[in-house]
Amino acid sequence: MSEIRATTISNAAGTGPITMTGQYAAKAWVNFDGTGTVAIRQSGNVSSITDNGTGSYTVNFTTAMSDANYSTFGTSAAAANTGKVVLYSTYSASQVLIFNDIASNLTGQDSSIMNAAVFQ
């Protein structure tokens, strides 16, 4: 069996990620604190988060998607371990609006742990 080890793999210019052809990986992802002053903990291809109000955030991509036809996935942490649902809307190639809905009743709530991933 062959083995490849590398610290960093980048495109031919050395300026960005490689283009995957037969595999599927997140084109963008982020873990951020959605309370108080919104702060990104870790991310890939996310330039910033905009706080739009209680439970509503815009995830801005460093490099835009090829179009707005992508899939998103998200989770959030609940203070009292109550389930939360993250809804997505307003897709564009450069950003996606996410909404943290605590009880599937469209009542937004900020969360200290917000996660989002984009696949295209």
Number of C-alpha atoms within 10 A of each C-alpha: 2 3 4 4 6 5 4 7 11 11 10 9 8 10 8 12 15 12 10 9 6 5 6 9 10 15 20 23 20 21 21 20 18 25 16 10 8 17 16 17 11 11 16 15 19 22 15 18 21 15 19 12 11 16 21 20 21 19 21 20 22 14 15 16 19 11 11 15 12 14 12 20 15 19 17 23 17 16 10 6 7 9 14 18 18 21 17 19 11 10 17 17 15 16 21 20 19 23 23 26 21 21 13 13 8 13 12 19 18 24 21 16 17 24 19 21 20 19 15 15
